[in-house]
Structure formats: structure tokens, C-alpha cells
Amino acid sequence: MSTTIAPSAHLEGLSADQLELQRRAREFVEAVLMPLENEAEENGGRLPEATIEHIKREAIAARLNGGRFAPEHGGQGWSMLEWFLVNEQFGRVTNGLHWHVPSAYNVLMRGTPEQIERYLVPALRGEGGDAYAVTEAEAGSDPAGIAANAVPANGGFRINGEKWFVTSGDVARVLIVMASVVDGDQRLPTLFLVEPQTPGVEFIDNPRFTHNYPHGHPTIGFSDVEVGPEAVIGGVGNGEDLQRAWFTEERLGIATHGLGAMWRLLEESTDWALNRVQGGRRLMDHQGVSFPLADSATDAAVGRLLAVHVAGLVDGGTDPKLIHAKASMAKLFVSEAAGRCADRAVQTFGGRGYMRSNVAERFLRELRVDRIWEGTSEIQRLIISRALERRGVEATIH
Ligand SMILES: Cc1cc2nc3c(=O)[nH]c(=O)nc-3n(C[C@H](O)[C@H](O)[C@H](O)COP(=O)(O)OP(=O)(O)OC[C@H]3O[C@@H](n4cnc5c(N)ncnc54)[C@H](O)[C@@H]3O)c2cc1C
């Protein structure tokens, strides 16, 4: 007979409030989101509007919306560790169902009071979210190739360009668009807030992808899109700085969700291995089954230590330049490990692991993109190897 103890009892220093927050997130995930996974899968990731509204209401009632944003803007003001505890629970769900929990990209924290009032506050109430448009056909891993530009015109800017893979671009109330402001010979990377109804914004394509998630990743064109000066977020030329802070949180977020996925995969596949009998013994009694589970548990535990460490560095105010490479390590390790873990879980379930109704099958497809978006695994290796060179071994690995 197995003994289960609360996982975070091991995570030193959690306060009673933090444990309660984790419990609340876990309850929401298990009671509200998990029962909707199969329906979402069967419907290409989409759920009825009334169901989405229900998820939003439950999330708000459980005070799980708006994470790290300030309470005066409708957020929860969480530390990075608290954000980790909640997002780990969100990661236990397939089909990206936690995307329905009202939130926003962290660059909106740097908005003007007017931008915050217009976009952030409603987003945290669940009234229209944002989408982030950086990637282009010829600029993926190398953002230096970004061709979208913004020419000063009529006191504001005229934007031209085409963005690919704009996650949630099909439902967003505002698009956060990276374009270079043309100033003489200079090209200044700048983020703009562009509403999708603005004349000149065109939805070119909304392709299908491997996963069945709540929103699409459309290709969006910008032809002579005129915006006022108030559309600039964080100042002209500051796009890359804002983006670095965004990447750190997004990469840690991918690691955190991957850890939740590993947790769920281990729960489900361990349970199966303990209860399924073949050849007169439980699957768990065949080392060919139990050893891969042990490898997955080790991957999950190591990844968790690293991610919690990175979250602690953020909360402790460590120089963001040092955290940058560590967030890359967490993303690299966990995204690769979660992929291995899903593959092993499919094998544990045998033929059932190949059915779409099985959590391992869904995660096997869904976790693949974590090695691609927010910088591929190769780009994370590039960042980490540059840190070795610039900051030294000790600062990189300790
Ligand atoms: C489902 C999905 C959602 C996405 N959402 C968004 C979004 O919301 N907003 C957004 O802006 N973008 C988004 N992206 C884009 C994503 O960030 C890019 O796909 C990713 O950065 C890789 O760029 P690329 O596809 O152009 O591949 P490429 O850059 O062409 O890379 C192709 C291959 O070459 C490798 N490679 C490239 N350069 C190097 C190098 N210097 N060293 C070693 N290997 C290298 C890569 O690792 C990769 O394996 C999304 C992508 C997907 C699939």
C-alpha cells in the first residue's frame, strides 16, 4: 500500500498561505478543468462560450486570475514562487484549458495608466485578452531579421509587416506587435498595441497545428496600419528590453507547465502500472515498465528543483541578466524531459496510450511545441553557452 504526502511539504519555506493557494489551484484544476479535457479534444480544442464563461467565473472566484499583476489592476500580486505553484497545477491539464483563466502578457505591466485601464484591467476580468506578434516568415530564431516597420506619420506611426504564429491572435482584443521604428538610418525595435479592427489589419491564415488548444496561431498582415503615439508600449526603441523580461517569464512558465504535465503523467501511468496485470504480475513488477517510470520521476524532481531555484532568484531580486540563462536552462531541461516522460507514459499504457482519450497521448502531442516556441531548444543552448562565456561557469550553474 502506498503512502501519499502533500508534494509541497517537501518544498521548504512555503507559508500556510502559499500551501492554501496551491490547494485552491489544485482543486480548481481537478474540479473545473480536467472534466473538460475530452470535450475540448473532440472539438479541436474549442469549448462552448457558456463553458468558457463558467471557467472564467470559477477562476475569478478562486482568485487564480491575473497572477503576478498588481491587485489594484485586478491581479493577485503573487511572488514568482506563488505563480509557479499555481502554474504547475495549470500544467497538469491537457488541451491548454488553463488559457481560459483571465490573464495577460507581462509587458502590459509597463503600460501607461491609459493602456493599463484600456487593456490590462478588462483582460484580468476575462473581458478580452492579448496576443504577442513577433515572429515573421523570415525572422524566427533570429529576431534581427524582423522586417515589420513603423514609419512616423500624422503624429503617430504607419505599420507594415506580416506576423506568423500569433497565439490567440484570433480572439485577442489587442495585438502586441514588434516593429522597427524607422528614424533616419536607425531602426528602433518597438512594441505597439494594435487593435485587430484597425483598418489595414488582415487575418491571412489560421492553420491547424498538432495540438487541439483553445485558440489559434494565425498569420496576420499589417498594411499601412495607422496608430497614434499612445499605441507605443514602454517607449520607442525599448522593444527588446521589454521582450527579454517577457521571455524570462514565458520560459519559466513553459518549464512550470511541463512540470505539471510530468506530475500528471506520472500519477496516471504509475496508477496504471500498479493496477494492470499482464503475465501474472502487475506491470509495476516488470522492470521494463517500472524503470522508465523511475527515470521520469527523476526528470520531474530535478526539473522542479531548477524551476523553483529560478523562481527564488526572481523573488530575491537577482540581476535579470543572470536569471536569463537560468530560465533558459529550466525551459530546455523541462521541455526535453517532459517530452521523454510523455513518450514513456504512452509506452506504459500500451495500445491505450495511443488513444486520444488518454492523457499520455494528448501530452505527447502537446508537449512537443515546448521545444520550439519562446526560443527553440537550440536557441536556449545558445543562450546558456553564451552565459558560460560571458559570466563564467560558477555564475551559470550555481
Ligand atoms: C504553436 C506555436 C505558437 C507560437 N506562438 C507564437 C506567438 O504567440 N508569438 C510569436 O511571435 N511567435 C510564436 N511562435 C513562433 C515560435 O516562437 C517560432 O516558431 C520559433 O521561435 C522558431 O522560429 P522558426 O519557426 O522560424 O524556426 P527557425 O528559426 O527557422 O528554426 C528552424 C530550426 O533551425 C534551428 N536554428 C535556427 N537558428 C539556429 C542557430 N543559430 N543555432 C542552432 N540552431 C538554429 C532551430 O532551433 C530550429 O530547429 C509560435 C510557434 C508555434 C509553433
PDBQT file of the ligand as one rigid body, heavy atoms in Angstrom, charges set to zero:
ROOT
HETATM    1  C1  LIG A 401       2.137  26.729 -31.924  1.00  0.00    +0.000 C 
HETATM    2  C2  LIG A 401       3.090  27.895 -31.995  1.00  0.00    +0.000 A 
HETATM    3  C3  LIG A 401       2.762  29.073 -31.355  1.00  0.00    +0.000 A 
HETATM    4  C4  LIG A 401       3.601  30.181 -31.438  1.00  0.00    +0.000 A 
HETATM    5  N1  LIG A 401       3.243  31.357 -30.835  1.00  0.00    +0.000 NA
HETATM    6  C5  LIG A 401       3.959  32.494 -31.090  1.00  0.00    +0.000 A 
HETATM    7  C6  LIG A 401       3.489  33.769 -30.621  1.00  0.00    +0.000 A 
HETATM    8  O1  LIG A 401       2.466  33.878 -29.929  1.00  0.00    +0.000 OA
HETATM    9  N2  LIG A 401       4.188  34.874 -30.980  1.00  0.00    +0.000 N 
HETATM   10  C7  LIG A 401       5.316  34.813 -31.734  1.00  0.00    +0.000 A 
HETATM   11  O2  LIG A 401       5.890  35.850 -32.024  1.00  0.00    +0.000 OA
HETATM   12  N3  LIG A 401       5.810  33.616 -32.170  1.00  0.00    +0.000 NA
HETATM   13  C8  LIG A 401       5.149  32.466 -31.876  1.00  0.00    +0.000 A 
HETATM   14  N4  LIG A 401       5.594  31.236 -32.332  1.00  0.00    +0.000 N 
HETATM   15  C9  LIG A 401       6.803  31.197 -33.135  1.00  0.00    +0.000 C 
HETATM   16  C10 LIG A 401       7.980  30.499 -32.463  1.00  0.00    +0.000 C 
HETATM   17  O3  LIG A 401       8.496  31.276 -31.437  1.00  0.00    +0.000 OA
HETATM   18  C11 LIG A 401       8.998  30.168 -33.585  1.00  0.00    +0.000 C 
HETATM   19  O4  LIG A 401       8.423  29.141 -34.364  1.00  0.00    +0.000 OA
HETATM   20  C12 LIG A 401      10.330  29.754 -33.021  1.00  0.00    +0.000 C 
HETATM   21  O5  LIG A 401      10.988  30.816 -32.396  1.00  0.00    +0.000 OA
HETATM   22  C13 LIG A 401      11.253  29.185 -34.111  1.00  0.00    +0.000 C 
HETATM   23  O6  LIG A 401      11.303  30.016 -35.240  1.00  0.00    +0.000 OA
HETATM   24  P1  LIG A 401      11.047  29.390 -36.699  1.00  0.00    +0.000 P 
HETATM   25  O7  LIG A 401       9.796  28.599 -36.651  1.00  0.00    +0.000 OA
HETATM   26  O8  LIG A 401      11.133  30.480 -37.704  1.00  0.00    +0.000 OA
HETATM   27  O9  LIG A 401      12.229  28.360 -36.934  1.00  0.00    +0.000 OA
HETATM   28  P2  LIG A 401      13.717  28.699 -37.441  1.00  0.00    +0.000 P 
HETATM   29  O10 LIG A 401      14.255  29.886 -36.728  1.00  0.00    +0.000 OA
HETATM   30  O11 LIG A 401      13.715  28.748 -38.926  1.00  0.00    +0.000 OA
HETATM   31  O12 LIG A 401      14.498  27.416 -36.950  1.00  0.00    +0.000 OA
HETATM   32  C14 LIG A 401      14.433  26.158 -37.634  1.00  0.00    +0.000 C 
HETATM   33  C15 LIG A 401      15.397  25.202 -36.950  1.00  0.00    +0.000 C 
HETATM   34  O13 LIG A 401      16.734  25.724 -37.033  1.00  0.00    +0.000 OA
HETATM   35  C16 LIG A 401      17.286  25.825 -35.730  1.00  0.00    +0.000 C 
HETATM   36  N5  LIG A 401      18.150  27.015 -35.629  1.00  0.00    +0.000 N 
HETATM   37  C17 LIG A 401      17.850  28.282 -36.037  1.00  0.00    +0.000 A 
HETATM   38  N6  LIG A 401      18.863  29.118 -35.735  1.00  0.00    +0.000 NA
HETATM   39  C18 LIG A 401      19.803  28.388 -35.109  1.00  0.00    +0.000 A 
HETATM   40  C19 LIG A 401      21.079  28.671 -34.538  1.00  0.00    +0.000 A 
HETATM   41  N7  LIG A 401      21.567  29.915 -34.512  1.00  0.00    +0.000 N 
HETATM   42  N8  LIG A 401      21.770  27.653 -33.964  1.00  0.00    +0.000 NA
HETATM   43  C20 LIG A 401      21.264  26.389 -33.952  1.00  0.00    +0.000 A 
HETATM   44  N9  LIG A 401      20.079  26.057 -34.482  1.00  0.00    +0.000 NA
HETATM   45  C21 LIG A 401      19.334  27.040 -35.040  1.00  0.00    +0.000 A 
HETATM   46  C22 LIG A 401      16.101  25.940 -34.801  1.00  0.00    +0.000 C 
HETATM   47  O14 LIG A 401      16.431  25.537 -33.494  1.00  0.00    +0.000 OA
HETATM   48  C23 LIG A 401      15.098  25.004 -35.457  1.00  0.00    +0.000 C 
HETATM   49  O15 LIG A 401      15.359  23.696 -35.080  1.00  0.00    +0.000 OA
HETATM   50  C24 LIG A 401       4.808  30.099 -32.195  1.00  0.00    +0.000 A 
HETATM   51  C25 LIG A 401       5.130  28.880 -32.831  1.00  0.00    +0.000 A 
HETATM   52  C26 LIG A 401       4.289  27.797 -32.738  1.00  0.00    +0.000 A 
HETATM   53  C27 LIG A 401       4.658  26.520 -33.449  1.00  0.00    +0.000 C 
ENDROOT
TORSDOF 0
